[in-house]
Structures are given as structure tokens and as C-alpha cells.
Amino acid sequence: MTKILLLSDTHGYMDAHILKYVKQSDEVWHAGDIGKIEVADAIRAHKPLKGVYGNIDDSTIRREFPEHLRFFCEDVDVWITHIGGYPGAYDRRVRDTIRMQPPKLFITGHSHILKVMPDKKLNLVHMNPGAIGKHGFHKVRTMLRFTIDGVKIDNLEVIEFKK
């Protein structure tokens, strides 16, 4: 079983409250708009980090993180990208690929809106952890944690902080 902490849209912000949850995880996944490389470094000081760059990220972050990241966590096919849309409204950049080769877990950021929803047509789960940074229109800072055990995605928890 792998304990995942999923965050997005840090926009250069990191604090001890977030790091507390980082330390409780096996891996941290970041769905883009990291903001400052120091955010990634703070996470990597404690746990392995997988992530993608977002539209606000500079060349330093873009050299270290790809636009799309596809990998297996245990037996779950995972695809992370910053701007990907959601079931019924996938972004044009991913639409064809996701229809022809759907992952089991599709993760995006960008919207600052927390969403977890199934795509019954493509038999996948979509997750967007919302935004954990302080920059943006969101009123509550959010991130997700969950476990992957073989093919099972389980124990989903929303973590909220006041902005």
C-alpha cells in the first residue's frame, strides 16, 4: 500500500502545516503551478516527489518537471498534467489521448477547484486537489490524500486550511 499526498497550485507557498502531511505520506504528487523550486526542494527533503509544471512555472521548474507525467503506482496507471479538464470537458491538449489510452487515475490542477469524480465512459477516476497555495480566488486551501493498494484507490481524504 502506498500513501499519496496530492497537491497543486502552491504558487510558491509552503508551510509547516503542509509539510506535516508530506511527512505522513509515502509519496507526494504535485499537479503543477509549483511557483518556486524551493517548494519542490522542501517536499523532496522529506519524501519522493512526482510532479508536472504548470502555466505559471518558470524555466527552472520546467527543466525539472514535465508537462505530462504518466506512470504506474502499484497497479494503477496514473496520468498527471496541470491543464487537463475533467470528465465531459477534457482539454483539447489531452482529449484524443485520454479517449484512446485512458489511465485509471487522471490528475489535474489549474482550476483551484477541488474535484474528485468518475468518468464512467472511460472507466477512470479524475482528481483535482484544488489549490493549497495562498494565491488565487479560492477561499479554502485544499489538498487530497489517499492510498493505492494494488489496483484499488482508497481512503480518500480532503484536507482543508483557511486561506
N, C-alpha and C positions, 0 to 999 in steps of 0.2 A: 504494500500500500504506500502511495506517495501523497504527501500533504502539500497542496499547492496554495500559494497566496497569489492572487491575480489583481494587478493594479494597472491603472492607466492615467494619463494626463496629470502627472506630478508637476509639470511645468516648473521644474527646478526646485520643488519643495520636498523636504524630507524632515521628519522629526522623530523623537524618541517613541512616540505612540505608534507610528508606522513600524519602526524598527523592532518594537516588541513583537509584533505579529510576524515580521520577517524571521526572527529567531525561532519562532514556533513552527515554521514550515520546513519542508524538505527542499523545496524549490520555489523561486519567485518568478512569475511571468509578468512582463510589462508590455502593455498593448500600445505603446507609443506616446509621443509628446513628453519625453523624459525631461527635457528642458536644460539640464546641466549634467555633464558627465559625472560630476560629484555625486549625484543621486544614484547612478548606477554603481559607482565605487562604494558608496555606503552600504548598498544592498549586498554587493559581492564580498564585502568584508565579513559577512555573516553566512550567506547561503549562495548556492549557484543561481545565476540569473539568466533567463532566456528572454529576449525582447526584440522589438522592432522599433524603427524610428517613426516619428510622426511628422506632421506638416510643419511644426514649429522648430523641429530639431536641426541643429547646425551641422556643419560638415564633420566635426569631431565625432558626434554621435552617429552620423550616417556612415562613417567609415567602420564603426564598430558593430552596428546593428543593421540588419537587412530591412527592406520594405515589407517583405513577406517571410514568414518562418513556418515551415511545415516539418513536423517531426512526430515520432511516436513517444508517448509516455505510457509505459507498460504496453497494453494492447490497444490504446486509444490513439487514433490518428487525429492530430491537432494541427490547426492552421491558425496562426496569429497574424493579423495585419491591422494597421491603425484605422484606415478608412475602408470599410467593407460593407456597410449597410447591415441589414438584418432580414430575416425571412420575409419574403414578399416584396422586399425593396433592396435587393443586393446592389451594391455599387457596380457601375459598368466595368471597373477595373478587375473585378473578381467574378462577375456574373457567369461567364461561359465556363470557366474552370470549375467553379463550385457546382455547377449543374452536371458537368461531365465527370468530375472526380471529387465528390463531396467528402469532406472529412467527417469524423464522428463528432468533433468539437470545433466550432468556428468561433474565434475570439476577435473582437474589435474594440476600439476605443473611440476617440474623436468627439462623440456627441455629448459627453458629460452626463449622459442619461443611463442609469443602471438598467440593464435589461437581461433577463435570462428567459429564453423561450425556445420551444422546439420548432424545428422545421419538419413537419410530418411527411411532406412530399419528398424531401431529400434524406430523411432519417438521420438528422443531426441535431445537436444542441448548440444554440447560439448564446454566447455570453458577452456582455459588455459590462465591465465593473464600474462604470461611471467615472468620476474624477476624484482622486484623492488629494490633488493639489489645491491651492487656495485661489488660483487664477481662473476666472470663468463665471458663468451665470448661475451655476449650481448653488443651491442653498445648503446642501448637506454633502460632505465629503464621504465617498464610499469606496469600498474595495470588497472583493469576494475571497472566500477560502472554501476549499472543497478537497475531496480525496479522489484519487483514481486507484482502483484496485482491479487489476486485470482489464476487463472491458467496461467495468462499472464506474460511472461518475456519481459520487455520493457525498453525503454530509455537507451539502451546500449551505453556506452561512454568509449573510450580508453583514459587513462591519461598517458602522457609520460614525462619523465625527462631525461636530458642529463646525461650520466654516468660520 
